[in-house]
Amino acid sequence: MDVCVLGRIGYDLYAMEHGRPLGEVEHFSRHLGGSSANIAVGLARLGHAVGIISSVGADALADYLLAFLRAEKVDARFVRLVPGYNTSL
């Protein structure tokens, strides 16, 4: 491992209906969030062997985020799943 990043992993939602009040938006795109997680992905895309240390909830949002990190070749073995905790949105 070349780099190990420590910090937040979050789940970002972006409204796809620009100009509408948030309460009326029906379509969102989902993305990896958290500066640390995005830095880890960027470094992996540059060819570095990268790991991340973080905690997320034991929930469906975390499942998506961990699958995304692994697909981007980020070593997520040090990400702790915390039952009863909600992944940051």
N, C-alpha and C positions, 0 to 999 in steps of 0.2 A: 504494500500500500504506500503510495507516494504522499497522500494528503488525507487527513481525517478531519472532517468538519464537525463542529459541535454547535447545535442550535435548533431552532424551531422548524418543524415541518407543518405546513398548514394546507388547507383546501380552499382554493380561491374560486369564487363564482363571479362571472362577468355577465352583466345584462347584455343581451343581443338585440334589444329593441331600444335603440338610443332615442332620447327625447321623451320617453314615457316615464311617468312616475314609477318609482320602484315597486309600489304596491300593485301596479297593473302589469308589470313585466311577467311574461310567461315562459320566455326562452332564455336560458343561460348557457354559457360554456364553462366547463370546469377545467381547472389547471392546478398544477403543483404550486403551493405557496410557501412563503417563508424564505427570507434572504439566505439562510444557511443551506436550505435544500436546493435553492436555485443555483447557488455558488457550486455546490457539489455536482450538480448536473452539468453546469458549464465546464468545470474542470474535467469531468469524465468525457465530455464531447471533444475536449482538446487533447484527449489521449492519456490523461493521468489515471492512475489507479486510485480511486477515491472511496472512502468510507464516510458514513455519517453516524453521529451519536445523538440520539434524541428520544423523546417519548411521545407517543400518540395514544389515543383511546383504542380500545379493542372493539372497533366498529367498522362498518362498511366503508366509511371515508378512508380510514387507515388502510383497508385492503386495497383500495384504488391507488392510494399514494405509494404504498410499498411496491405494488406491481409496476407502477410507473418508474420508480427509482431503479428497480432491478432491470427493467427493460433498457434503461439508460446506462446500465453497467455501474451503478453506484452500489457499493457493498452496504447493505442495510441490516447486517446481522446484529449491530449494536443499537438498533431501534427497539425500545421497550414498549410493549403493548400493555396498557394499564386498564384493567377491567373497571368499569364504573366511571371512567373519565371520557369526556367527549373530545374527539380530535378537533383542533382549532379550525374554525371556519372564517 
